[in-house]
Amino acid sequence: MLLRSSVVVLSCAVAAVLSASPAQATPSSGVTAQVLFETTVPAVAGSSAGTDLTLRRIEIAPGGTTGWHFHDGPVYAFVESGVLSRTLQDCTKAVTTAGQAITEDHGSDHVHEGSNLGTEPLVLLAFYTEPEGKPLSEDAPAPAC
């Protein structure tokens, strides 16, 4: 009887864990990107991995969004045309206009979403410095704003 009760309790616990729905990432929309340059800088003494360097031209259509995401390494971007509207992890808003540059904080505690709230296409030149083998960005759930 004790064994049977233990199996029932364990089964219920496993079902509860497996049925819990994790927070969902928000997909991008209206975003196209072209890789202009990419290379890997080998690890140097004292480092365990190299660094992937990537330059991309990103276009976000009017009404488009990157979806919520974060980066594992620093990202430096230049707004070539249009206006980049970002919502940051603390729900504050940041606006960057054509001719301006930004540096994005990195790590899973720095989620953000980029949007084009204007009527013209938004064009960015983004330079990623990610740890070797990491993706350019990682999807993340939206914070409770």
Secondary structure, DSSP 8 states (H G I E B T S, - for coil): -HHHHHHHHHHHHHHHHHH-----B---EEEEEEEEEEEEE---TT-SS-EEEEEEEEEEEEEEE--SEE-SS-EEEEEEESEEEEEETTS-EEEEETT-EEEE--STT--EEEE--SSS-EEEEEEEEEETT--S-EE-B----
